[in-house]
């Protein structure tokens, strides 16, 4: 690599493959136990069916996507890194669903491992994506920002309407009727973290902010997996108990349509990342810079030169967009 190329590069430490491998193992173990062990699940039939539907999507969709993304990232492709973040988000989310939405059973420690490894893979992956794209300029795909923002607003309004009606003007227990739960982990997660985070990413896409646009692509991967997962868990839950209102056949085509619709903004965002031009310099953007840059339109950069890291990976601009190249 020439000196000119290195001055146009963004340094990025390579991933820790053991972490993603451990997440894949924990996720497969959790799912296989959920699917195959008789009498493991002790909740209502509809919830047990939904859990098995989620487990099936974890094994057949999310874990393969995680491994494919890790392979592409190891080959120096930014799109692979983005895919691992989206898959990690899905596995972390559904690890929480298994821990909090399933009565304690013999697979609890496997569920807990899936949740913990999913969270850490997500945090580290987000920091790496931010670091890889810090200082970049993106032609903002504003239609993508509108799509993400619309889903956030509509989803948030639906959840607040359900929760508000029950907790403020009705019977709070109506929120969990038929689930056998003491609270609803979907509302807890979505309203506390996921929907606000995605709204923040949509704002970044609107502004053409490189790191948030890359993370928005990961969020769209997550939504694609989640839409498929909800369609399957609704189908399986309804088959387990057709009399329950918790799962419905009508939700299956709806969420398959959401999955299909999500493919368009996902591909649009990935194409926009291919046109990304990294800024000049070799500044080091660590997790601290990520935190300090959360509310700014452009990421924070350091003003001092640093010695090259022999273990670092360079993110360089090539004809097919940014890619990761191990420093020799």
C-alpha positions, -999 to 999 in steps of 0.1 A, spaced: 0 0 0 13 34 -10 18 63 14 -9 82 -5 -33 54 0 -25 52 37 -31 89 42 -66 84 28 -73 56 51 -92 52 83 -77 28 109 -99 0 123 -89 -28 146 -98 -62 134 -128 -80 149 -125 -106 176 -138 -137 157 -141 -157 190 -169 -133 202 -190 -137 171 -183 -175 171 -194 -177 207 -225 -157 199 -233 -181 171 -228 -212 193 -249 -197 222 -277 -187 198 -278 -221 181 -277 -239 215 -305 -218 228 -326 -223 197 -320 -261 195 -330 -265 231 -361 -244 226 -371 -263 195 -363 -299 204 -364 -305 242 -398 -318 253 -415 -299 281 -388 -273 283 -412 -244 277 -437 -240 305 -457 -209 293 -491 -208 275 -492 -228 243 -493 -197 221 -462 -182 237 -444 -216 235 -452 -217 198 -440 -181 193 -407 -189 211 -402 -219 188 -409 -198 157 -383 -173 169 -358 -201 175 -363 -214 140 -355 -180 125 -324 -176 147 -310 -209 134 -320 -206 98 -316 -169 92 -298 -148 118 -269 -171 127 -260 -178 90 -262 -141 83 -239 -134 113 -213 -159 100 -216 -146 64 -211 -111 76 -181 -121 97 -166 -138 67 -170 -107 45 -157 -84 72 -126 -106 75 -121 -102 38 -121 -64 42 -157 -56 32 -175 -29 51 -209 -44 41 -199 -76 60 -192 -56 91 -226 -39 88 -243 -72 84 -227 -86 116 -240 -56 135 -276 -61 122 -275 -98 130 -260 -91 165 -288 -67 171 -314 -93 162 -298 -120 184 -294 -95 213 -331 -85 210 -343 -121 209 -319 -132 237 -338 -106 258 -371 -121 247 -360 -156 257 -347 -144 290 -376 -122 299 -405 -136 279 -400 -173 287 -406 -188 322 -373 -198 337 -363 -233 325 -332 -255 321 -320 -235 291 -318 -202 311 -280 -200 311 -279 -206 274 -304 -178 269 -284 -155 292 -252 -163 272 -270 -155 240 -282 -122 254 -248 -112 269 -228 -121 238 -253 -104 216 -251 -71 235 -213 -71 235 -211 -80 198 -235 -52 191 -216 -26 211 -182 -35 197 -196 -38 162 -212 -4 164 -180 11 175 -161 -5 146 -186 7 121 -184 42 135 -146 41 134 -146 28 98 -168 55 85 -159 85 107 -153 116 87 -170 103 56 -194 122 34 -225 104 22 -251 114 -4 -280 112 20 -307 88 8 -335 108 23 -362 84 13 -345 59 36 -346 84 65 -383 89 58 -389 52 58 -370 46 91 -386 76 107 -421 66 96 -417 31 110 -404 45 143 -433 69 146 -460 44 136 -445 16 158 -440 39 188 -476 53 184 -490 18 183 -471 7 214 -480 38 233 -516 36 224 -518 0 237 -498 6 269 -514 40 276 -549 27 272 -543 -1 296 -521 16 322 -537 50 323 -573 45 316 -580 8 320 -565 -23 336 -527 -25 335 -528 -63 333 -544 -61 299 -510 -54 284 -500 -90 292 -533 -108 289 -529 -143 275 -491 -142 276 -485 -156 311 -460 -127 317 -458 -101 344 -447 -74 319 -442 -72 281 -405 -73 270 -414 -61 235 -427 -28 249 -399 -25 274 -371 -29 248 -387 -10 219 -398 21 239 -367 23 260 -340 18 234 -346 4 200 -372 30 186 -353 61 200 -320 47 186 -335 41 152 -350 76 152 -316 90 159 -302 70 130 -329 83 107 -319 118 116 -283 110 108 -293 95 74 -312 127 66 -281 148 73 -258 126 53 -238 115 84 -215 86 74 -214 66 106 -251 69 113 -259 60 77 -238 28 80 -255 20 113 -289 26 97 -280 -1 71 -274 -24 101 -307 -14 116 -325 -22 83 -308 -57 84 -322 -61 119 -357 -50 108 -356 -75 79 -347 -104 102 -372 -92 128 -401 -90 103 -393 -125 91 -391 -136 127 -424 -121 137 -442 -137 107 -429 -171 117 -435 -168 154 -471 -155 147 -477 -185 124 -463 -210 149 -480 -194 179 -514 -194 161 -510 -230 152 -502 -239 188 -534 -221 201 -558 -209 175 -581 -195 202 -555 -170 215 -555 -133 206 -517 -131 212 -508 -146 178 -528 -143 145 -526 -157 110 -534 -122 97 -500 -109 110 -481 -134 88 -486 -117 54 -484 -83 70 -449 -89 84 -438 -107 52 -448 -75 33 -428 -54 58 -398 -76 52 -401 -72 15 -406 -34 18 -375 -32 40 -353 -47 13 -356 -15 -9 -343 10 16 -317 -15 28 -302 -19 -8 -305 19 -13 -284 25 19 -258 -1 10 -254 15 -24 -250 49 -8 -222 35 14 -204 22 -17 -202 59 -29 -188 70 5 -155 89 3 -133 86 35 -119 118 48 -81 124 47 -61 115 78 -54 85 100 -70 97 132 -80 71 157 -117 70 164 -123 49 195 -154 43 216 -148 76 234 -150 94 201 -182 75 193 -198 86 226 -187 122 222 -200 123 186 -235 110 194 -254 142 190 -232 160 164 -238 160 127 -202 151 121 -179 128 141 -153 141 165 -117 137 152 -84 139 171 -60 166 161 -28 148 168 -8 123 148 -4 88 162 20 60 155 7 33 131 -8 3 149 7 -29 135 -24 -48 144 -48 -23 128 -69 -26 97 -70 2 71 -103 12 56 -96 25 21 -117 38 -8 -117 14 -37 -138 12 -69 -165 -7 -51 -166 15 -21 -148 14 13 -131 -18 23 -110 -31 52 -74 -39 45 -50 -54 71 -19 -33 76 12 -52 66 
